[in-house]
């Protein structure tokens, strides 16, 4: 990979910057749970850039929930509310469920 702030090239050639932002190449990830969630995410988003919140069903992926965080978006002013905090994350960050990012 050719690196640098303005670079969009790899050894294979040009990379679509938009595709890179949404994780088009999971080969850089070595963690099995991250790869499993990536496959789930891709299946749920279909042809869209991101899946809708309604497309993500936590009960579909119980084995991954310990490492997942979902946030609700609030506008005016822009803020985020912690909706779901996995146990692995809660152990590191504490209980944030229901709190706003600006207040946490």
N, C-alpha and C positions, 0 to 999 in steps of 0.2 A: 504494500500500500504506500502510495506517495502521500506524505502528510504535509500539512501547512494550512494556515487559515483560509486561503483562497483556493486550495486545490480540490478538484473534483475528479481526479484520476486515480485509477488503480493499475496494477500490472496488466489487467485485462482490458483497460481502456476507460473511456469516460463513464462516469456514474451519474445517474439522474439524482440531483440534490434532493428533490422532494421524496423520492423513494428511499433515499438513505435516512431521511429524518424519521420515517415510520418503521425503520428496521427491516429493510428489504433483504438483508443478508444476515441471518442468525449464526453464520459460521464463526463469528467472533465470540460467541457465547459458549462456555463450556459447562454451565450448570444445567443439569437435566430438567429441573423444575422450570427454569426460565424458557428453555426450548419447548417444553410441553405447553406452557402458557402461550408462547408465541404461536404455536400451531392452533390453539383454541381461538386466539385473537383473530388470526387470519381467516379461520372458518366462519367466525361471527361477523366479520366486517364485509365479507363478500367482495364486491367490486368497489365499495366505498373506501375512503381514506381511513376512517375509523368506524368501529361498531358503535351503534347507539347504546345508551345505558340499558335500554330494555333488552338488548341482545345479549348482555352479560348476565348469566344466571349462576350465582355462586354455588348453588347446590349441584351444578354440573361438574364442578372441579373441587370437591372437598379436600382432596389430597394437596391442593395448592394454596388453600386459604390462609395458612399460617404466614405466608410471605406476600400477601396481597393487601393493598390499600386502595380503597375507592373514595373519591372525593366528589361532593356535589358542588357545582359552580353557582355562585350567587353574583348578580350584576348590580351595579350602581349602589355602592362602590363594588368593584370587582373583588371577590373574596372566595374562598373555598372552605367547605365544611367536611370534616372527616366523617365519612359514612360507615365504612367498614375498615377495621384495623386487624390484620392477622396477628396471631399470638407471637410469632417471631419478631414482628415489628413492634408490638406493644411492649415486649420485654426490653427492647432497646430504647424506645421513645416514651414509654409510659402510656397511660390511657388517654387517648385523644378523641375518642368517638364522641360526635356531637359538637365538638369545639370547632371554632373557625380558625383558619391558619393565621390570620392577623392577631388573634388573641392568644394563640398557643405558645 
